[in-house]
Amino acid sequence: MLKRTLYFGNPAYLSLKDKQLIVRLPEVEKNSQLDPLFKQQAQATIPVEDIGVVVLDHQQITISHGLLDALMQNNVAVITCNNTRHPAGLLLPLQGNTLQHERYQSQLAASEPLRKQLWQQTIIQKIKNQAALLSQQQIDAGRLYPVYNNVKSGDSENAEGVAAAFYWSNIFTKIPASIESAPGNLFRRQRDGLPPNNYLNYGYAILRATMARSIVAAGLLPTKGIHHHNRYNAYCLADDLMEPYRPMVDQLVINIILKHGITDDLSKVIKADLLTIPVIDVKIDGENSPLMIATQRTAASLVKCFAGEQRKLTYPELS
């Protein structure tokens, strides 16, 4: 079943009752002139089992421990935002699969040649998807074809970086000139750079949480990557497996820019569009599938690769 993504951008009291997430509004709860029955009817309820991602985007949200526990039991990714209203934290359950110990063992025992082959597959598909998105924008992607056709094991020659330099200098060049802040040839992909970097950052945070949730559900250790390794990063494996999915987020960002333009601050309307990332359609194994389901298939394929049951990761194709 496709899970829901919930966004809370205003003050709220979030709690649990009868396996339901209960939403109460402080301005209603604190108003002594309102009838208790009206207050009860003003509450919103959502079955916890229907939720996949929760985004907490306000400093005055109060959430109960009982609800957090229920969310973790149902493998819900909880994203917390900082005072600038950008994603800053991710909470996931410690155990998401009954075969977790067995799968941890095969993951930790994976040989370096296997990990290098898996990273090679990952970069090839990422660059292919980047080339496909450029072509969709009527931009000649011919320079990327020899790049993804010659990715070495472990991407030892940094084909990813070569492709990124061309991709980011071209991806926004077809944005109509009528949009005043359009980056065109001046865009530089930097986390703290000028817009639409903020659109990309927010979108990638949602993608990362979705992928991390699928990794935990598959019984894998999100900290142990096949390529990324950082003592301060608890989600190295999510950062690995999300790479071929990034162009899907870039595609959505382009559509958002065409619809709303580029702004320094992300409006609730823009965030609402970015929060559709888990349910956007992607093509995987020749079939259309919601991105959230596709990430589950990617994580499941990695389990089989670590177990020696197959040699190829399952990734989406942007065409």
Beta strands, then each sheet from edge to edge (+ up, - down):
strand 1: 4-8
strand 2: 12-17
strand 3: 20-24
strand 4: 44-47
strand 5: 51-56
strand 6: 61-63
strand 7: 77-81
strand 8: 87-91
strand 9: 281-284
strand 10: 287-290
strand 11: 316-317
sheet 1: 1+ 5+ 7+ 8-
sheet 2: 4+ 3- 2+ 6+
sheet 3: 10+ 9- 11+
end
